[in-house]
Amino acid sequence: MMNNFQIPVSPHIPSKWQTFAATLRRWVLFEKMLNPFGFICFTLASLFFAFLIATKGFVIAVLLIGALIIPPLIYSLVMVPQFGILSYITLAYAIMFLLRLGVNFPLGTLMDGMLLLFTLNFFIQQKKKKQWQLLKGPVTNIITVWIVYNILEVGNPAAASRAAWVYTVRTIAVVAISYYIFIFNIRSKDFIKRIIAFWLFFSMFAAWYAFKQEYFGFFQFEEDYLHSSELIMQLLFIAGHWRKFSIFSDPVTFAYNMVAAAMLCVGMLTGPVSPKKRLLLLFIIFSCLFNMIFSGTRGAFPLVPAALVLYAIIKYSKKILIFVSIAALFIVGLIFMPTSNQNILRFQSAFRPNDDASYKVRKINQARIKPYIWSHPIGGGLGSTGEWGKKFSPGTYLSDFPPDSGYVRTTVEAGPIGLLIFCIMIFTILKTGINNYYSIQDPELKSYCLGATFVIFIFNIGNFPQEALVQFPSNVYFYLASALIVTTKRIDDNYNKLVLDTN
């Protein structure tokens, strides 16, 4: 019998480097630096940073803090979509307040950068799993057409300035990209609740901040802003009374966002809400509408009755008709009641436009610009009117034209073709919102869809007397509401499909 012959194998002995690497991995990854090694590292780091700050000054401290915060922040924005979206809508609400505070940082560029990071996240997710179907639908299609049209306006031969296009397209077309981010990443009812909670919290803060401005005065940095320009004083100091703007760029943006938040709450009241939540929503509605009056924005006052008419049509019932009738009587009483209060007087003048001198001037300006509109089917170029026109193309025919209306501005700058696309976009979003409201089965999602539809309707009506969609946060929240109209239906369909598959 042959003996089995085996070749002796020596046991694997790790090298010193491998042993050190394994130990280091254990200290860092498993023990989380909660050991003598971590104590030594953090002590040396703190001494090193203290030495740098002491020798190089405050600037190095800011850079070091940025180096610690920015990388994880960028990672969170790219890889955690919910965090990114909540951060984006928060900054959209606070951006103008921060700028007025004197924050010396290009916050508008930061908003654009956040959109770029969200887009990067979108393609990363698409590489893992193709989900292009989430972007399909009539609302997505028409918003895409609107974005492409505004981008192509850079080649408008009638445009006097390409720099004006760069600044204008950011608040019109670039911000519209947020719609794709919203509909792709909003996939659950819980996340919708969280978004709306953020929205209403900021609205309440803005509402009562205006109350503070009205009854306790402005902060010094706000006083400096109000007296920084003769034009600002002419626009905001009316009949011996300052119009309030809260944390926003101007009273118009403030007023429109208050009405939008109030009607969002009205939509939510149609859903299954507890008594405590109902009282909270009613309080938010009262806070927003009461403090909105301090803005003195006449264009905002008709938005409430207009939205209530839409509410009565969609939710046709005896109870709703009674509620709307009572609200109509209250509004009529406010219109005709004698008063010396400047806020109420401006409210009353909103329903008597033919008696208002500024409205007559607007009609004259619009009649004057009509021949130009018909002779320029794609308009005079983005940013050719208003402040951007004065800055980038002074002395031109359009530079001194005050659009005073979102629809007029679109027609003058983007032409009748641009106006047609914009109107089709608004119609498509509203039609989709109403159709989805009737087809959604979940009562809670149904109420969110209705509230979002009210928001779109309000910005649409408000865009006639003022420019409602060119300023933060209105432009962001317009596309957020558009996305909610789509995502509420998609979430409801997915849940119903899951139930059917389970049964």
Rosetta blueprint (number, residue, H / E / L):
1 M L
2 M L
3 N L
4 N L
5 F L
6 Q L
7 I L
8 P L
9 V L
10 S L
11 P L
12 H L
13 I L
14 P L
15 S L
16 K H
17 W H
18 Q H
19 T H
20 F H
21 A H
22 A H
23 T H
24 L H
25 R H
26 R H
27 W H
28 V H
29 L H
30 F H
31 E L
32 K L
33 M L
34 L L
35 N L
36 P H
37 F H
38 G H
39 F H
40 I H
41 C H
42 F H
43 T H
44 L H
45 A H
46 S H
47 L H
48 F H
49 F H
50 A H
51 F H
52 L H
53 I H
54 A H
55 T H
56 K H
57 G L
58 F H
59 V H
60 I H
61 A H
62 V H
63 L H
64 L H
65 I H
66 G H
67 A H
68 L H
69 I H
70 I H
71 P H
72 P H
73 L H
74 I H
75 Y H
76 S H
77 L H
78 V H
79 M H
80 V L
81 P H
82 Q H
83 F H
84 G H
85 I H
86 L H
87 S H
88 Y H
89 I H
90 T H
91 L H
92 A H
93 Y H
94 A H
95 I H
96 M H
97 F H
98 L H
99 L H
100 R H
101 L H
102 G L
103 V L
104 N L
105 F L
106 P L
107 L H
108 G H
109 T H
110 L H
111 M H
112 D H
113 G H
114 M H
115 L H
116 L H
117 L H
118 F H
119 T H
120 L H
121 N H
122 F H
123 F H
124 I H
125 Q H
126 Q H
127 K H
128 K H
129 K L
130 K L
131 Q L
132 W H
133 Q H
134 L H
135 L H
136 K L
137 G L
138 P H
139 V H
140 T H
141 N H
142 I H
143 I H
144 T H
145 V H
146 W H
147 I H
148 V H
149 Y H
150 N H
151 I H
152 L H
153 E H
154 V H
155 G H
156 N L
157 P L
158 A L
159 A L
160 A L
161 S L
162 R H
163 A H
164 A H
165 W H
166 V H
167 Y H
168 T H
169 V H
170 R H
171 T H
172 I H
173 A H
174 V H
175 V H
176 A H
177 I H
178 S H
179 Y H
180 Y H
181 I H
182 F H
183 I H
184 F H
185 N H
186 I L
187 R L
188 S L
189 K H
190 D H
191 F H
192 I H
193 K H
194 R H
195 I H
196 I H
197 A H
198 F H
199 W H
200 L H
201 F H
202 F H
203 S H
204 M H
205 F H
206 A H
207 A H
208 W H
209 Y H
210 A H
211 F H
212 K H
213 Q H
214 E H
215 Y H
216 F H
217 G L
218 F L
219 F L
220 Q H
221 F H
222 E H
223 E H
224 D H
225 Y H
226 L H
227 H L
228 S L
229 S L
230 E H
231 L H
232 I H
233 M H
234 Q H
235 L H
236 L H
237 F E
238 I E
239 A L
240 G L
241 H E
242 W E
243 R L
244 K L
245 F L
246 S L
247 I L
248 F L
249 S L
250 D L
251 P H
252 V H
253 T H
254 F H
255 A H
256 Y H
257 N H
258 M H
259 V H
260 A H
261 A H
262 A H
263 M H
264 L H
265 C H
266 V H
267 G H
268 M H
269 L H
270 T L
271 G L
272 P L
273 V L
274 S L
275 P H
276 K H
277 K H
278 R H
279 L H
280 L H
281 L H
282 L H
283 F H
284 I H
285 I H
286 F H
287 S H
288 C H
289 L H
290 F H
291 N H
292 M H
293 I H
294 F H
295 S H
296 G L
297 T L
298 R H
299 G H
300 A H
301 F L
302 P L
303 L H
304 V H
305 P H
306 A H
307 A H
308 L H
309 V H
310 L H
311 Y H
312 A H
313 I H
314 I H
315 K L
316 Y L
317 S L
318 K H
319 K H
320 I H
321 L H
322 I H
323 F H
324 V H
325 S H
326 I H
327 A H
328 A H
329 L H
330 F H
331 I H
332 V H
333 G H
334 L H
335 I H
336 F H
337 M L
338 P L
339 T L
340 S L
341 N L
342 Q H
343 N H
344 I H
345 L H
346 R H
347 F H
348 Q H
349 S H
350 A L
351 F L
352 R L
353 P H
354 N H
355 D H
356 D L
357 A H
358 S H
359 Y H
360 K H
361 V H
362 R H
363 K H
364 I H
365 N H
366 Q H
367 A H
368 R H
369 I H
370 K H
371 P H
372 Y H
373 I H
374 W H
375 S H
376 H L
377 P L
378 I L
379 G L
380 G L
381 G L
382 L L
383 G L
384 S L
385 T L
386 G H
387 E H
388 W H
389 G H
390 K H
391 K H
392 F H
393 S L
394 P L
395 G L
396 T L
397 Y L
398 L L
399 S L
400 D L
401 F L
402 P L
403 P L
404 D L
405 S L
406 G H
407 Y H
408 V H
409 R H
410 T H
411 T H
412 V H
413 E H
414 A H
415 G H
416 P H
417 I H
418 G H
419 L H
420 L H
421 I H
422 F H
423 C H
424 I H
425 M H
426 I H
427 F H
428 T H
429 I H
430 L H
431 K H
432 T H
433 G H
434 I H
435 N H
436 N H
437 Y H
438 Y H
439 S H
440 I L
441 Q L
442 D L
443 P H
444 E H
445 L H
446 K H
447 S H
448 Y H
449 C H
450 L H
451 G H
452 A H
453 T H
454 F H
455 V H
456 I H
457 F H
458 I H
459 F H
460 N H
461 I H
462 G H
463 N L
464 F L
465 P L
466 Q L
467 E L
468 A L
469 L L
470 V L
471 Q L
472 F L
473 P L
474 S H
475 N H
476 V H
477 Y H
478 F H
479 Y H
480 L H
481 A H
482 S H
483 A H
484 L H
485 I H
486 V H
487 T H
488 T H
489 K H
490 R H
491 I H
492 D H
493 D H
494 N H
495 Y H
496 N H
497 K H
498 L H
499 V H
500 L H
501 D H
502 T H
503 N L
